[in-house]
């Protein structure tokens, strides 16, 4: 199952560093990484629910 925790943490770090240095591109990269992490978590959650439904049969 995909785990977006690493992407979220990496994104938060990039955002903070971008804020600190004034690097807008790095800050935006961080936002993208955080979004990817959220997407992975959402897909993983849906996949888990589907697997649970299929195992009930």
PyMOL Python script that loads the backbone (N, CA, C, O; Angstrom):
from pymol import cmd

cmd.read_pdbstr("""\
ATOM      1  N   UNK A   1       0.841  -1.181   0.000  1.00  0.00           N
ATOM      2  CA  UNK A   1       0.000   0.000   0.000  1.00  0.00           C
ATOM      3  C   UNK A   1       0.890   1.250   0.000  1.00  0.00           C
ATOM      4  O   UNK A   1       1.827   1.325   0.795  1.00  0.00           O
ATOM      5  N   UNK A   2       0.631   2.198  -0.839  1.00  0.00           N
ATOM      6  CA  UNK A   2       1.451   3.409  -0.882  1.00  0.00           C
ATOM      7  C   UNK A   2       1.359   4.190   0.433  1.00  0.00           C
ATOM      8  O   UNK A   2       0.304   4.259   1.065  1.00  0.00           O
ATOM      9  N   UNK A   3       2.477   4.767   0.816  1.00  0.00           N
ATOM     10  CA  UNK A   3       2.513   5.544   2.047  1.00  0.00           C
ATOM     11  C   UNK A   3       3.036   6.932   1.720  1.00  0.00           C
ATOM     12  O   UNK A   3       4.199   7.091   1.349  1.00  0.00           O
ATOM     13  N   UNK A   4       2.192   7.921   1.854  1.00  0.00           N
ATOM     14  CA  UNK A   4       2.566   9.283   1.500  1.00  0.00           C
ATOM     15  C   UNK A   4       3.254  10.056   2.607  1.00  0.00           C
ATOM     16  O   UNK A   4       3.539  11.242   2.447  1.00  0.00           O
ATOM     17  N   UNK A   5       3.526   9.402   3.731  1.00  0.00           N
ATOM     18  CA  UNK A   5       4.129  10.094   4.863  1.00  0.00           C
ATOM     19  C   UNK A   5       5.501  10.659   4.515  1.00  0.00           C
ATOM     20  O   UNK A   5       5.821  11.787   4.889  1.00  0.00           O
ATOM     21  N   UNK A   6       6.307   9.887   3.806  1.00  0.00           N
ATOM     22  CA  UNK A   6       7.651  10.352   3.436  1.00  0.00           C
ATOM     23  C   UNK A   6       7.570  11.557   2.507  1.00  0.00           C
ATOM     24  O   UNK A   6       8.309  12.527   2.674  1.00  0.00           O
ATOM     25  N   UNK A   7       6.672  11.493   1.532  1.00  0.00           N
ATOM     26  CA  UNK A   7       6.510  12.612   0.606  1.00  0.00           C
ATOM     27  C   UNK A   7       6.027  13.857   1.334  1.00  0.00           C
ATOM     28  O   UNK A   7       6.463  14.968   1.035  1.00  0.00           O
ATOM     29  N   UNK A   8       5.132  13.667   2.285  1.00  0.00           N
ATOM     30  CA  UNK A   8       4.616  14.795   3.055  1.00  0.00           C
ATOM     31  C   UNK A   8       5.738  15.448   3.862  1.00  0.00           C
ATOM     32  O   UNK A   8       5.868  16.672   3.875  1.00  0.00           O
ATOM     33  N   UNK A   9       6.543  14.634   4.530  1.00  0.00           N
ATOM     34  CA  UNK A   9       7.649  15.164   5.336  1.00  0.00           C
ATOM     35  C   UNK A   9       8.678  15.869   4.458  1.00  0.00           C
ATOM     36  O   UNK A   9       9.168  16.946   4.799  1.00  0.00           O
ATOM     37  N   UNK A  10       8.996  15.258   3.339  1.00  0.00           N
ATOM     38  CA  UNK A  10       9.960  15.859   2.407  1.00  0.00           C
ATOM     39  C   UNK A  10       9.418  17.189   1.894  1.00  0.00           C
ATOM     40  O   UNK A  10      10.154  18.170   1.784  1.00  0.00           O
ATOM     41  N   UNK A  11       8.138  17.212   1.585  1.00  0.00           N
ATOM     42  CA  UNK A  11       7.513  18.433   1.089  1.00  0.00           C
ATOM     43  C   UNK A  11       7.515  19.546   2.120  1.00  0.00           C
ATOM     44  O   UNK A  11       7.778  20.704   1.797  1.00  0.00           O
ATOM     45  N   UNK A  12       7.223  19.191   3.356  1.00  0.00           N
ATOM     46  CA  UNK A  12       7.226  20.188   4.433  1.00  0.00           C
ATOM     47  C   UNK A  12       8.623  20.782   4.605  1.00  0.00           C
ATOM     48  O   UNK A  12       8.774  21.984   4.821  1.00  0.00           O
ATOM     49  N   UNK A  13       9.631  19.935   4.509  1.00  0.00           N
ATOM     50  CA  UNK A  13      11.006  20.411   4.627  1.00  0.00           C
ATOM     51  C   UNK A  13      11.368  21.361   3.501  1.00  0.00           C
ATOM     52  O   UNK A  13      11.980  22.404   3.730  1.00  0.00           O
ATOM     53  N   UNK A  14      10.991  20.997   2.291  1.00  0.00           N
ATOM     54  CA  UNK A  14      11.282  21.853   1.142  1.00  0.00           C
ATOM     55  C   UNK A  14      10.555  23.190   1.250  1.00  0.00           C
ATOM     56  O   UNK A  14      11.116  24.243   0.947  1.00  0.00           O
ATOM     57  N   UNK A  15       9.306  23.130   1.684  1.00  0.00           N
ATOM     58  CA  UNK A  15       8.543  24.369   1.847  1.00  0.00           C
ATOM     59  C   UNK A  15       9.199  25.283   2.880  1.00  0.00           C
ATOM     60  O   UNK A  15       9.333  26.487   2.661  1.00  0.00           O
ATOM     61  N   UNK A  16       9.598  24.709   3.985  1.00  0.00           N
ATOM     62  CA  UNK A  16      10.223  25.503   5.048  1.00  0.00           C
ATOM     63  C   UNK A  16      11.540  26.102   4.573  1.00  0.00           C
ATOM     64  O   UNK A  16      11.820  27.274   4.825  1.00  0.00           O
ATOM     65  N   UNK A  17      12.342  25.302   3.889  1.00  0.00           N
ATOM     66  CA  UNK A  17      13.626  25.794   3.381  1.00  0.00           C
ATOM     67  C   UNK A  17      13.406  26.872   2.321  1.00  0.00           C
ATOM     68  O   UNK A  17      14.121  27.873   2.288  1.00  0.00           O
ATOM     69  N   UNK A  18      12.424  26.663   1.464  1.00  0.00           N
ATOM     70  CA  UNK A  18      12.094  27.659   0.456  1.00  0.00           C
ATOM     71  C   UNK A  18      11.634  28.964   1.081  1.00  0.00           C
ATOM     72  O   UNK A  18      11.987  30.046   0.611  1.00  0.00           O
ATOM     73  N   UNK A  19      10.846  28.858   2.142  1.00  0.00           N
ATOM     74  CA  UNK A  19      10.405  30.047   2.880  1.00  0.00           C
ATOM     75  C   UNK A  19      11.594  30.777   3.497  1.00  0.00           C
ATOM     76  O   UNK A  19      11.709  32.000   3.413  1.00  0.00           O
ATOM     77  N   UNK A  20      12.465  30.001   4.111  1.00  0.00           N
ATOM     78  CA  UNK A  20      13.620  30.565   4.812  1.00  0.00           C
ATOM     79  C   UNK A  20      14.576  31.274   3.852  1.00  0.00           C
ATOM     80  O   UNK A  20      15.119  32.331   4.174  1.00  0.00           O
ATOM     81  N   UNK A  21      14.776  30.687   2.677  1.00  0.00           N
ATOM     82  CA  UNK A  21      15.730  31.240   1.719  1.00  0.00           C
ATOM     83  C   UNK A  21      15.084  32.165   0.686  1.00  0.00           C
ATOM     84  O   UNK A  21      15.782  32.840  -0.070  1.00  0.00           O
ATOM     85  N   UNK A  22      13.762  32.192   0.658  1.00  0.00           N
ATOM     86  CA  UNK A  22      13.073  33.012  -0.336  1.00  0.00           C
ATOM     87  C   UNK A  22      13.026  32.364  -1.711  1.00  0.00           C
ATOM     88  O   UNK A  22      12.771  33.038  -2.709  1.00  0.00           O
ATOM     89  N   UNK A  23      13.268  31.064  -1.768  1.00  0.00           N
ATOM     90  CA  UNK A  23      13.273  30.323  -3.033  1.00  0.00           C
ATOM     91  C   UNK A  23      11.849  29.833  -3.328  1.00  0.00           C
ATOM     92  O   UNK A  23      11.401  28.829  -2.773  1.00  0.00           O
ATOM     93  N   UNK A  24      11.158  30.546  -4.196  1.00  0.00           N
ATOM     94  CA  UNK A  24       9.767  30.205  -4.515  1.00  0.00           C
ATOM     95  C   UNK A  24       9.650  28.863  -5.218  1.00  0.00           C
ATOM     96  O   UNK A  24       8.684  28.131  -5.001  1.00  0.00           O
ATOM     97  N   UNK A  25      10.633  28.529  -6.068  1.00  0.00           N
ATOM     98  CA  UNK A  25      10.588  27.256  -6.776  1.00  0.00           C
ATOM     99  C   UNK A  25      10.686  26.079  -5.804  1.00  0.00           C
ATOM    100  O   UNK A  25       9.966  25.091  -5.950  1.00  0.00           O
ATOM    101  N   UNK A  26      11.573  26.184  -4.815  1.00  0.00           N
ATOM    102  CA  UNK A  26      11.723  25.123  -3.825  1.00  0.00           C
ATOM    103  C   UNK A  26      10.459  24.998  -2.980  1.00  0.00           C
ATOM    104  O   UNK A  26      10.026  23.893  -2.657  1.00  0.00           O
ATOM    105  N   UNK A  27       9.881  26.126  -2.631  1.00  0.00           N
ATOM    106  CA  UNK A  27       8.637  26.110  -1.862  1.00  0.00           C
ATOM    107  C   UNK A  27       7.526  25.431  -2.663  1.00  0.00           C
ATOM    108  O   UNK A  27       6.760  24.641  -2.112  1.00  0.00           O
ATOM    109  N   UNK A  28       7.435  25.732  -3.949  1.00  0.00           N
ATOM    110  CA  UNK A  28       6.425  25.099  -4.803  1.00  0.00           C
ATOM    111  C   UNK A  28       6.680  23.603  -4.959  1.00  0.00           C
ATOM    112  O   UNK A  28       5.736  22.815  -5.006  1.00  0.00           O
ATOM    113  N   UNK A  29       7.956  23.207  -5.040  1.00  0.00           N
ATOM    114  CA  UNK A  29       8.293  21.784  -5.103  1.00  0.00           C
ATOM    115  C   UNK A  29       7.773  21.073  -3.864  1.00  0.00           C
ATOM    116  O   UNK A  29       7.245  19.963  -3.936  1.00  0.00           O
ATOM    117  N   UNK A  30       7.933  21.734  -2.733  1.00  0.00           N
ATOM    118  CA  UNK A  30       7.444  21.167  -1.480  1.00  0.00           C
ATOM    119  C   UNK A  30       5.943  20.968  -1.492  1.00  0.00           C
ATOM    120  O   UNK A  30       5.435  19.956  -1.009  1.00  0.00           O
ATOM    121  N   UNK A  31       5.247  21.926  -2.039  1.00  0.00           N
ATOM    122  CA  UNK A  31       3.788  21.806  -2.125  1.00  0.00           C
ATOM    123  C   UNK A  31       3.390  20.635  -3.021  1.00  0.00           C
ATOM    124  O   UNK A  31       2.432  19.918  -2.732  1.00  0.00           O
ATOM    125  N   UNK A  32       4.127  20.452  -4.095  1.00  0.00           N
ATOM    126  CA  UNK A  32       3.848  19.335  -5.009  1.00  0.00           C
ATOM    127  C   UNK A  32       4.111  18.013  -4.297  1.00  0.00           C
ATOM    128  O   UNK A  32       3.317  17.079  -4.409  1.00  0.00           O
ATOM    129  N   UNK A  33       5.224  17.930  -3.565  1.00  0.00           N
ATOM    130  CA  UNK A  33       5.542  16.702  -2.833  1.00  0.00           C
ATOM    131  C   UNK A  33       4.463  16.380  -1.800  1.00  0.00           C
ATOM    132  O   UNK A  33       4.062  15.225  -1.656  1.00  0.00           O
ATOM    133  N   UNK A  34       3.993  17.400  -1.083  1.00  0.00           N
ATOM    134  CA  UNK A  34       2.937  17.183  -0.095  1.00  0.00           C
ATOM    135  C   UNK A  34       1.660  16.695  -0.773  1.00  0.00           C
ATOM    136  O   UNK A  34       0.973  15.815  -0.254  1.00  0.00           O
ATOM    137  N   UNK A  35       1.345  17.266  -1.930  1.00  0.00           N
ATOM    138  CA  UNK A  35       0.162  16.832  -2.682  1.00  0.00           C
ATOM    139  C   UNK A  35       0.285  15.391  -3.130  1.00  0.00           C
ATOM    140  O   UNK A  35      -0.686  14.635  -3.088  1.00  0.00           O
ATOM    141  N   UNK A  36       1.484  15.008  -3.560  1.00  0.00           N
ATOM    142  CA  UNK A  36       1.718  13.627  -3.974  1.00  0.00           C
ATOM    143  C   UNK A  36       1.536  12.680  -2.794  1.00  0.00           C
ATOM    144  O   UNK A  36       0.995  11.584  -2.945  1.00  0.00           O
ATOM    145  N   UNK A  37       1.988  13.105  -1.631  1.00  0.00           N
ATOM    146  CA  UNK A  37       1.822  12.283  -0.438  1.00  0.00           C
ATOM    147  C   UNK A  37       0.358  12.085  -0.087  1.00  0.00           C
ATOM    148  O   UNK A  37      -0.058  10.980   0.261  1.00  0.00           O
ATOM    149  N   UNK A  38      -0.419  13.150  -0.178  1.00  0.00           N
ATOM    150  CA  UNK A  38      -1.849  13.047   0.108  1.00  0.00           C
ATOM    151  C   UNK A  38      -2.536  12.128  -0.898  1.00  0.00           C
ATOM    152  O   UNK A  38      -3.411  11.342  -0.536  1.00  0.00           O
ATOM    153  N   UNK A  39      -2.132  12.233  -2.161  1.00  0.00           N
ATOM    154  CA  UNK A  39      -2.729  11.387  -3.201  1.00  0.00           C
ATOM    155  C   UNK A  39      -2.407   9.916  -2.942  1.00  0.00           C
ATOM    156  O   UNK A  39      -3.273   9.052  -3.079  1.00  0.00           O
ATOM    157  N   UNK A  40      -1.152   9.635  -2.565  1.00  0.00           N
ATOM    158  CA  UNK A  40      -0.769   8.251  -2.270  1.00  0.00           C
ATOM    159  C   UNK A  40      -1.579   7.699  -1.104  1.00  0.00           C
ATOM    160  O   UNK A  40      -2.030   6.554  -1.142  1.00  0.00           O
ATOM    161  N   UNK A  41      -1.761   8.507  -0.076  1.00  0.00           N
ATOM    162  CA  UNK A  41      -2.552   8.067   1.070  1.00  0.00           C
ATOM    163  C   UNK A  41      -3.995   7.799   0.670  1.00  0.00           C
ATOM    164  O   UNK A  41      -4.588   6.816   1.115  1.00  0.00           O
ATOM    165  N   UNK A  42      -4.563   8.655  -0.160  1.00  0.00           N
ATOM    166  CA  UNK A  42      -5.949   8.483  -0.594  1.00  0.00           C
ATOM    167  C   UNK A  42      -6.109   7.205  -1.419  1.00  0.00           C
ATOM    168  O   UNK A  42      -7.051   6.440  -1.214  1.00  0.00           O
ATOM    169  N   UNK A  43      -5.193   6.982  -2.339  1.00  0.00           N
ATOM    170  CA  UNK A  43      -5.252   5.778  -3.171  1.00  0.00           C
ATOM    171  C   UNK A  43      -5.073   4.536  -2.307  1.00  0.00           C
ATOM    172  O   UNK A  43      -5.758   3.531  -2.497  1.00  0.00           O
ATOM    173  N   UNK A  44      -4.153   4.615  -1.364  1.00  0.00           N
ATOM    174  CA  UNK A  44      -3.935   3.479  -0.471  1.00  0.00           C
ATOM    175  C   UNK A  44      -5.165   3.171   0.360  1.00  0.00           C
ATOM    176  O   UNK A  44      -5.497   2.006   0.579  1.00  0.00           O
ATOM    177  N   UNK A  45      -5.836   4.204   0.821  1.00  0.00           N
ATOM    178  CA  UNK A  45      -7.050   4.000   1.607  1.00  0.00           C
ATOM    179  C   UNK A  45      -8.157   3.366   0.798  1.00  0.00           C
ATOM    180  O   UNK A  45      -8.866   2.486   1.286  1.00  0.00           O
ATOM    181  N   UNK A  46      -8.307   3.805  -0.421  1.00  0.00           N
ATOM    182  CA  UNK A  46      -9.337   3.235  -1.306  1.00  0.00           C
ATOM    183  C   UNK A  46      -9.005   1.782  -1.617  1.00  0.00           C
ATOM    184  O   UNK A  46      -9.885   0.921  -1.599  1.00  0.00           O
ATOM    185  N   UNK A  47      -7.739   1.512  -1.901  1.00  0.00           N
ATOM    186  CA  UNK A  47      -7.332   0.139  -2.214  1.00  0.00           C
ATOM    187  C   UNK A  47      -7.596  -0.780  -1.030  1.00  0.00           C
ATOM    188  O   UNK A  47      -8.040  -1.915  -1.207  1.00  0.00           O
ATOM    189  N   UNK A  48      -7.326  -0.294   0.172  1.00  0.00           N
ATOM    190  CA  UNK A  48      -7.581  -1.098   1.371  1.00  0.00           C
ATOM    191  C   UNK A  48      -9.056  -1.417   1.540  1.00  0.00           C
ATOM    192  O   UNK A  48      -9.417  -2.533   1.914  1.00  0.00           O
ATOM    193  N   UNK A  49      -9.907  -0.440   1.265  1.00  0.00           N
ATOM    194  CA  UNK A  49     -11.347  -0.662   1.377  1.00  0.00           C
ATOM    195  C   UNK A  49     -11.826  -1.671   0.338  1.00  0.00           C
ATOM    196  O   UNK A  49     -12.655  -2.530   0.640  1.00  0.00           O
ATOM    197  N   UNK A  50     -11.312  -1.572  -0.870  1.00  0.00           N
ATOM    198  CA  UNK A  50     -11.709  -2.499  -1.932  1.00  0.00           C
ATOM    199  C   UNK A  50     -11.269  -3.914  -1.572  1.00  0.00           C
ATOM    200  O   UNK A  50     -12.029  -4.868  -1.739  1.00  0.00           O
ATOM    201  N   UNK A  51     -10.042  -4.044  -1.078  1.00  0.00           N
ATOM    202  CA  UNK A  51      -9.563  -5.370  -0.677  1.00  0.00           C
ATOM    203  C   UNK A  51     -10.438  -5.949   0.428  1.00  0.00           C
ATOM    204  O   UNK A  51     -10.748  -7.140   0.427  1.00  0.00           O
ATOM    205  N   UNK A  52     -10.830  -5.101   1.363  1.00  0.00           N
ATOM    206  CA  UNK A  52     -11.696  -5.555   2.447  1.00  0.00           C
ATOM    207  C   UNK A  52     -13.047  -6.040   1.931  1.00  0.00           C
ATOM    208  O   UNK A  52     -13.581  -7.042   2.407  1.00  0.00           O
ATOM    209  N   UNK A  53     -13.583  -5.332   0.971  1.00  0.00           N
ATOM    210  CA  UNK A  53     -14.872  -5.750   0.394  1.00  0.00           C
ATOM    211  C   UNK A  53     -14.749  -7.067  -0.369  1.00  0.00           C
ATOM    212  O   UNK A  53     -15.637  -7.918  -0.304  1.00  0.00           O
ATOM    213  N   UNK A  54     -13.653  -7.224  -1.084  1.00  0.00           N
ATOM    214  CA  UNK A  54     -13.461  -8.445  -1.864  1.00  0.00           C
ATOM    215  C   UNK A  54     -13.237  -9.657  -0.979  1.00  0.00           C
ATOM    216  O   UNK A  54     -13.609 -10.768  -1.357  1.00  0.00           O
ATOM    217  N   UNK A  55     -12.649  -9.475   0.168  1.00  0.00           N
ATOM    218  CA  UNK A  55     -12.361 -10.592   1.073  1.00  0.00           C
ATOM    219  C   UNK A  55     -13.610 -11.057   1.818  1.00  0.00           C
ATOM    220  O   UNK A  55     -13.597 -12.140   2.403  1.00  0.00           O
ATOM    221  N   UNK A  56     -14.657 -10.295   1.816  1.00  0.00           N
ATOM    222  CA  UNK A  56     -15.879 -10.671   2.513  1.00  0.00           C
ATOM    223  C   UNK A  56     -16.628 -11.806   1.842  1.00  0.00           C
ATOM    224  O   UNK A  56     -17.427 -12.496   2.476  1.00  0.00           O
ATOM    225  N   UNK A  57     -16.370 -11.995   0.561  1.00  0.00           N
ATOM    226  CA  UNK A  57     -17.118 -13.018  -0.199  1.00  0.00           C
ATOM    227  C   UNK A  57     -16.787 -14.387   0.242  1.00  0.00           C
ATOM    228  O   UNK A  57     -17.327 -15.355  -0.293  1.00  0.00           O
TER     229      UNK A  57
END
""", "prot")
cmd.dss("prot")
cmd.show_as("cartoon", "prot")
cmd.util.cbc("prot")
cmd.orient("prot")
